[in-house]
Amino acid sequence: MPLTNIRPTAELQALDAAHHMHPFTTNASLAAKGARIITRGEGVWLTDSEGARILDGMSGLWCVNIGYGRERLAEVAARQMRELPFYNTFFQTSHVPAIELAAKLAEITPGDLNHVFFAGSGSEANDTNLRMVRHYWSLQGKPEKTIVISRKNAYHGSTMGGASLGGMVPMHEQGSLPIPDIHHINQPYWWGEGGDLDAETFGVERALELENAILEHGADRVAAFIAEPIQGAGGVIIPPDSYWPEIQRICDTHDILLIADEVICGFGRTGNWFGHQTVGCKPDIITIAKGLSSGYQPIGGSVVSDRIARVIDADEFNHGYTYSGHPVAAAVALENLRIIEEEKLVEKVRDETGPYFQKKWKSLEDHPLVADARMVGLMGSLALTPDKGARAAFASEPGTVGFICRENCFANGLIMRHVNDRMIVAPPLVISKDEVDTLVERAWKVFDLTLARLKDEGLMKAA
Ligand code: PXG
């Protein structure tokens, strides 16, 4: 077998710096420092090219739900490559993996979400959704219903459509985004933006922004509302309980389609198969990717209700990707779903490791630097703060402290992400209680180191 890391680390880093443009990275700074090169994975553990072991608290990029090193997925991929490595699904043909996977998804998704349009990623799937909801209303004789309402600080991908739907200002600043007819309302982030309101009142207030936006544009202009059940990349923002029921009421009242972006929340992450089941809403379309294949193959898709499919299927939808329903990716995804079922990973997250980790995570609030340590299923975040009583942000540029903390994590065998000054975890769903203990111990140590450095550098100041 060819080795993946036959060159010394420094040589790999030099080639990486010379030729590889990393996503969401200042490549010039990375080049000066050298990327950490990950060579292997097993369970929740990664190994780098220097042989260091790292506990992956982020499941790769929120995706390796069944953990690393699954032989079964490698075997299925090899078998499918030998049998039929590729065929398209465009011209009146289909193939076994795409058929079986679509049927399986119809089975595990609730209600009448019974139809799957495949894509290669979450971004592509959201582009599909954007085109599909507009086309749907057009076929219903309402071509002016084109506006999609989304939220500030949402993440829906990096394509033109995905980044426009997302509410990330630094993304919009590059490349003249958002594209027309996409509007953003405020997010239900109580800890950071709730002011003097109690969380539940704030949740309703933020949901009512949707109704106000619909009334402002006119319901006859608004096609859909898109949202992550729990925002992931935005900082694991868990909305107040009052938020989603109000959103559902507003979508129903005004006949606005609801798209739940399940790219992170799907496939057990929140302790149910899908995040919308956890927050209690009934989407017309869900976006899936990541945990669909546990990241072993790039695949995403849109699962669509009977109501929408009936309309879309009556006409030719001029849309599709070469790799829509790619046979190897579909076969691997199907096997991944079988593993999630056989090992009862959704139930395990809901009843065992989820509640266990949630309690441990909450205990991190005893650390002087930490507040708002919350977790749903195995998706959690906490705020680093100079003054938890005041729910204060740091005086430094947002993200300065989070970045220091993340670097400390990396140096201490733990991967956590930072979003501004929130720290995030979303470990593989196979994480054991012992591994949860290790993660929390390492996190505590990292917060100690971070606090010491903040004091040294005079950064423990509130804005
Ligand atoms: N929707 C959601 C909710 C996502 O989290 C996408 C769509 C896009 O999926 P693709 O497969 O096109 O990447 C995502 C992706 C981060 C981070 O830093 C999160 C994502 C991607 C890259 C980085 O948290 N989520």
Boltz pocket constraint, residues with backbone or C-beta under 6 A from the ligand:
constraints:
  - pocket:
      binder: B
      contacts: [[A, 61], [A, 120], [A, 121], [A, 122], [A, 123], [A, 124], [A, 126], [A, 155], [A, 156], [A, 157], [A, 158], [A, 162], [A, 228], [A, 232], [A, 233], [A, 261], [A, 262], [A, 263], [A, 264], [A, 287], [A, 289], [A, 290], [A, 300], [A, 417]]
      max_distance: 6.0
